[in-house]
Amino acid sequence: MRRLLLLTLLALVLPTAALANSFTLKIGPPLTTGNFTGPNNVCLTLTFPSCSTNNYFNGPNINGGTKWVLNLVGTGSSRILLDITSLTTLTGANCDLRGSTNTGTCDFMGTVTAFGASVPGGIFRDTISGMLTRGPNPSTPQTPHPWLLETLTGALGNASGVVLPGSTLSVMDVQFCRTEQAAQGCGTIGANGRLRDGHGEATLFVKTIIPEPSTLGLFGTGLLGLAGLTRRKLKLGT
């Protein structure tokens, strides 16, 4: 009886400890790139190649209601879709880094959506906020040089209600092609928003309170065992 009771209690306690689950989605380096020649809305749904809408670093446009979309594609079905809906200076004003040589750091807010085999259920979505830095234009044989998203780091906001603190997104070394720069790894001429090949990476780390299906099964086993013990005690007491 005592052994059965101990096993039942373990079946209940172990799933509780396992409620905190996590997953990591790594894209690159480098990103999967290629020629992107469609309008901005095409970039939202592409599964190849990686791309960006053409309002990158354009705070006035982004804050006016046109989101900046970064669609970062990896191998297989792995993909991170970042929608930036706010880009402000550290004092809250419009952050405008559109100049040909502008550099600086800004705050951003938006949403991140992840797709891939390592993502529970195949898809995950949450709000995000953090900081991004435009670095110096990379040195290349031709001008104008690509623009550089040097770093982007953000913390998830738990809009989904299942995300724990410490969940983050990190993006590094994404380079944006503006004109025909085939000799610079940008492919043939196309829409602004093509990304330079050989560069870019992203890592999404999510800690959640969603247990795995096996954990739920163990929890259910514990409940059934406890119910059986209770029923047996009631019978013995009558």
PyMOL commands that set and color helices and strands:
alter all, ss='L'
color gray80, all
select helices_A, chain A and resi 2-17+40-43+59-63+120-122+182-184+213-237
alter helices_A, ss='H'
color red, helices_A
select strands_A, chain A and resi 21-27+51-52+68-73+79-88+104-115+123-135+147-156+168-177+194-195+201-208
alter strands_A, ss='S'
color yellow, strands_A
deselect
rebuild
show_as cartoon
